[in-house]
């Protein structure tokens, strides 16, 4: 049930998330206000305020926990772009130490691989993922042949560099697919709705709506959830992983290849 709701939230465009959540928070707050007016008991408003404070504190902890998860995944994706660029560059340099024809062939294969790795491959880009897998197989096949003509230390160095390229490539693909569990996001939204309901309930106990202040709170909560989703969705929103390290490497290898042909 919760996973189905999480899938439904994924279908909402990121730009519309704050508006949708703000309206939802306002509705449940009004529901809490009206429920207290109709069925509210004679309890102390101060006691109800303490319950609201505890709920808001737990919501803040859950927001911080979820934000930390999303930020950690974003930072991992960013670091893997730089790591893959470094690994491909190192393997390309070591391939230059291999005699022809294996060395130039390996360098060309690595340059082709860098070209298609200039953007992070999304899980639904099956053709791009398949092309990357084929190029990794091609790179490894050339490496297996090339290492046989090298001495022990140079062969080990080349194999280690190419192995790092392959490992980092697959790790990067998995990191793009890894997201904050949908159950956590939905739990966050549900808990926020409960907190807004309690807010309306407590405001009714005090006899004041404070709609302006409440609306500001709802907007801040909605924007925070949107920020978490923006960090968690690699293909949507304004927060994107910087791909410049791989773009610059691909351009550099292409320029080197053109210079060598002239």
Order of alpha helices (4+ residues) and beta strands (2+ residues): alpha-alpha-alpha-alpha-alpha-alpha-alpha-alpha-alpha
